[in-house]
Amino acid sequence: MMPEPKYLSGFVTIIGSPNVGKSTLMNRFVGQKVSIVSQRAQTTRNRIMGVVSRKGYQMVFLDTPGVTLPKNKLGEYMVKVAYDSLNEVEAILFMVDAVNGIREKDEAIIEKLRTARAPVIAAINKADAATLDNIETARERLEKESFIKEIIKISAAEGRGMDKLEAALKACLVEGPQYFPEDMVTDQPERVICGEIIREKALTLLKEEVPHGIGVGVDKMVLRDDGMYDVWATIYCEREGHKGIIIGRQGSMLKRIGSEARKDMEWLLGTRVNLQLWVKVKNDWRNSASVMKELGYE
């Protein structure tokens, strides 16, 4: 009799500068939204886990915040989360943006990766939007680093190159357990994902009007007897002026944020949602340890 093939598993950290497409890539691998996506840099603030289960193996992705120079306690926390996740993993997926090329922020990450114990696979993302010259320039820079095991050109948005990338990451897995059930795609509680969906819609709709000082807390989720969810959530901002922008004229902006978020939440929860949103001002909350803890940044 042929021996049973060994089951492979492992953890993969996704690291890169802000806005290189880390969350888009993880959502693409997982097959549904577990990490929020926005054109705004540093959308991801916490380490978010995405589970990919295939026949014979399981990859657990850790989507980290974009690494940049911290400007407040929240920024310091985000950089710590990103670098802490380089330890005790089977592989590191280093993502760069083909359009913008390898910049100072990327060089700082490269410096850090030189001492990492896990094998590093580099993905040159946004190949669909970049010129061949841009892609080759990024490739030539990465090829100078002997610690990078493989360099793969991809488009996470369009799904190009993802099979090749998955094969390269699978080669880094080790014999081990199936860490999570096959139907589990993330470790994030529904309450956290719902809060992140609201924040994603706010960031998208507000464009540049309100800076990064938006936090969302889901205060309560109650499932009614008829299967509908009542969700109460609060959007926190840092200034009184921002509160007016978030609410909008006669509450129009807050209604749009709520309406867009509700659609995604209904898809996530598989039932109708009654979403109630409030806006509160917490001055300089990104430097407040107690508020950061309240919003889940610990």
C-alpha positions in Angstrom: 0.0 0.0 0.0 1.1 3.5 -0.8 1.7 5.6 2.4 -0.8 8.4 3.0 0.6 11.8 1.8 1.8 13.9 4.6 -0.5 16.9 5.6 1.3 20.2 5.3 0.6 23.4 7.1 2.1 26.7 8.2 1.8 30.4 8.8 2.7 33.1 6.3 3.2 36.7 7.2 2.4 39.3 4.5 4.5 42.4 4.9 5.0 45.5 2.9 4.7 49.3 2.8 1.2 50.9 3.1 -1.1 50.5 0.1 0.9 47.8 -1.8 -2.2 45.5 -1.9 -1.7 43.2 1.1 -5.4 43.0 2.1 -6.5 42.6 -1.5 -4.1 39.7 -1.8 -5.3 37.9 1.3 -8.9 38.4 0.4 -8.1 36.9 -3.0 -6.5 33.8 -1.4 -9.2 33.3 1.1 -12.0 33.8 -1.4 -13.9 36.4 0.6 -13.4 39.7 2.4 -11.7 39.2 5.8 -9.4 42.3 5.6 -10.7 45.7 4.6 -9.5 47.4 1.4 -9.1 51.1 0.7 -7.1 53.4 -1.5 -6.0 55.1 1.7 -2.7 54.0 3.1 -2.5 52.0 6.4 -6.1 50.7 6.2 -5.2 47.6 8.2 -4.4 48.4 11.8 -4.3 45.0 13.4 -2.9 41.6 12.5 -5.7 39.9 10.6 -5.6 36.2 10.0 -6.9 34.5 6.8 -7.1 30.7 6.5 -6.7 28.9 3.2 -7.5 25.2 3.3 -6.8 23.0 0.2 -6.6 19.3 -0.3 -3.6 18.1 1.7 -2.5 21.5 3.1 -3.5 24.6 5.0 -1.9 28.1 4.9 -2.6 30.6 7.6 -2.0 34.2 6.3 -1.2 37.0 8.7 -2.1 40.4 7.0 -0.1 43.1 8.8 -0.4 46.9 8.9 1.7 48.8 6.3 5.1 49.7 7.7 5.8 53.4 7.8 7.4 55.9 10.2 5.0 56.1 13.2 3.6 59.5 14.1 1.6 58.5 17.2 1.0 55.6 19.6 -1.3 53.9 17.2 1.4 54.1 14.5 4.0 52.7 16.9 1.6 49.8 17.7 1.1 49.1 14.0 4.8 48.9 13.2 5.3 46.6 16.3 2.4 44.3 15.1 4.0 44.1 11.6 7.5 43.2 12.8 6.4 40.9 15.6 4.6 38.8 13.0 7.9 37.9 11.3 8.8 35.6 14.1 7.8 31.9 14.3 6.3 31.6 10.8 7.0 29.2 7.9 7.3 31.9 5.3 7.3 35.6 4.7 5.6 37.2 1.7 7.2 40.5 1.0 5.0 42.7 -1.3 6.1 45.6 -3.3 4.2 47.9 -5.7 5.3 47.7 -9.3 3.8 51.1 -10.1 5.6 53.1 -7.4 8.7 50.9 -7.3 10.9 50.2 -4.3 11.0 53.2 -2.1 12.7 54.2 1.2 9.9 52.5 3.2 10.5 49.2 1.3 14.3 49.5 1.8 13.7 49.7 5.6 11.6 46.5 5.4 14.3 44.8 3.3 16.9 45.7 6.0 14.7 44.1 8.6 14.1 41.0 6.5 17.8 40.2 6.1 17.8 38.9 9.7 14.5 36.9 9.4 14.8 33.2 9.9 11.9 32.2 7.6 12.2 32.0 3.8 11.1 35.1 2.0 9.0 35.1 -1.2 8.7 38.5 -2.9 5.6 39.5 -4.9 5.7 42.4 -7.3 2.1 43.4 -7.2 -0.1 45.7 -9.5 1.6 44.2 -12.6 -1.7 45.0 -14.4 -1.2 48.7 -13.9 2.6 49.0 -14.3 4.9 49.2 -17.3 7.3 46.4 -18.1 10.2 48.8 -17.3 8.7 49.4 -13.8 8.3 45.6 -13.2 11.9 44.9 -14.3 13.4 47.7 -12.2 11.7 46.3 -9.1 12.8 42.7 -10.0 16.4 43.8 -10.6 16.5 45.5 -7.1 15.0 42.4 -5.4 17.4 40.0 -7.2 20.3 41.7 -5.4 19.0 40.3 -2.1 20.3 36.7 -1.6 17.8 36.0 1.2 14.8 36.3 -1.3 14.0 32.7 -2.4 11.7 33.6 -5.3 10.3 36.7 -7.0 6.9 36.5 -8.6 5.0 39.1 -10.6 1.3 39.3 -9.7 -1.9 41.3 -9.8 -3.9 40.6 -6.6 -6.8 42.7 -7.9 -7.1 40.6 -11.1 -5.9 37.3 -9.7 -3.0 37.0 -12.1 0.1 35.0 -10.9 -1.7 33.8 -7.8 -1.4 30.1 -8.6 2.3 30.4 -9.1 2.6 32.4 -5.8 0.6 29.8 -3.9 2.8 27.0 -5.2 5.9 28.9 -4.0 4.4 29.4 -0.6 3.2 25.8 -0.4 6.8 24.7 -0.9 7.6 26.5 2.4 5.0 24.6 4.4 6.0 21.8 6.8 4.4 18.6 7.9 2.0 19.6 10.6 -1.6 19.7 11.8 -4.7 21.3 10.3 -4.8 24.3 12.6 -8.4 25.3 11.7 -11.6 23.7 10.4 -11.8 23.7 6.6 -14.8 26.1 6.6 -13.0 28.7 8.8 -11.6 31.7 6.9 -10.5 34.1 9.7 -10.0 34.3 13.5 -11.7 37.7 13.6 -15.0 37.7 15.5 -18.0 38.9 13.5 -18.2 42.0 15.7 -14.6 43.0 14.7 -15.2 42.4 11.0 -18.5 44.4 11.1 -16.6 47.3 12.8 -13.9 47.1 10.1 -16.5 47.1 7.3 -18.0 50.4 8.7 -14.5 51.9 8.8 -13.8 50.8 5.2 -17.0 52.5 4.0 -16.2 55.7 5.9 -12.6 55.8 4.5 -13.9 55.2 1.0 -16.8 57.7 1.1 -15.0 60.5 3.0 -12.0 60.5 0.6 -9.4 63.0 1.9 -11.9 65.0 4.0 -11.2 63.2 7.3 -7.7 61.9 8.0 -6.8 58.6 9.5 -8.3 59.5 12.9 -11.3 57.3 12.5 -12.0 54.3 14.8 -15.1 52.2 15.0 -16.4 50.3 17.9 -19.3 47.9 17.6 -21.2 48.4 20.9 -23.7 45.7 20.7 -25.0 42.9 18.3 -28.3 41.2 19.0 -29.9 38.5 16.9 -33.7 38.8 16.9 -36.1 35.8 16.9 -36.9 36.5 13.3 -33.2 36.1 12.3 -32.5 39.8 11.8 -29.4 41.4 13.5 -29.6 44.7 15.4 -26.1 46.3 15.3 -25.2 49.4 17.3 -21.8 51.0 16.4 -19.9 54.2 17.1 -17.6 56.0 14.7 -14.9 57.9 16.7 -13.1 60.9 15.3 -10.5 63.3 16.8 -12.1 66.7 16.1 -15.5 68.4 16.4 -15.1 69.6 12.8 -14.6 66.0 11.6 -17.8 64.9 13.3 -19.8 67.3 11.1 -18.2 66.0 7.9 -18.9 62.3 8.9 -22.5 63.1 9.7 -23.0 65.3 6.6 -25.8 67.7 5.7 -28.9 66.5 7.5 -27.2 63.2 8.2 -26.7 62.3 4.5 -23.1 61.1 4.8 -23.7 58.9 7.9 -26.7 57.4 6.1 -24.5 56.6 3.1 -21.8 55.0 5.3 -24.5 53.0 7.1 -26.2 51.9 3.9 -23.0 50.7 2.2 -21.8 49.0 5.4 -25.1 47.2 5.9 -25.0 45.5 2.5 -21.6 44.0 3.3 -22.6 43.0 6.8 -25.8 41.3 5.5 -23.6 39.3 3.1 -21.2 38.4 5.9 -23.8 37.4 8.4 -26.2 35.9 5.9 -29.3 37.7 7.2 -30.9 41.2 7.3 -29.2 43.8 9.4 -30.6 46.9 11.2 -27.5 49.1 11.7 -27.6 52.1 14.1 -24.6 54.5 13.8 -23.4 57.2 16.1 -20.4 59.6 15.8 -18.4 60.7 18.9 -15.4 62.9 19.3 -12.4 61.5 21.3 -9.6 64.1 21.1 -6.2 62.6 20.1 -7.5 59.0 20.6 -4.6 57.6 18.6 -2.3 58.6 21.5 -4.7 57.3 24.2 -3.9 53.8 25.5 -7.3 53.4 27.0 -9.3 54.2 23.8 -6.9 52.1 21.7 -7.6 49.2 24.0 -11.3 49.9 23.8 -11.2 49.7 20.0 -9.1 46.5 20.0 -5.6 47.8 19.4 -3.8 46.1 22.3 
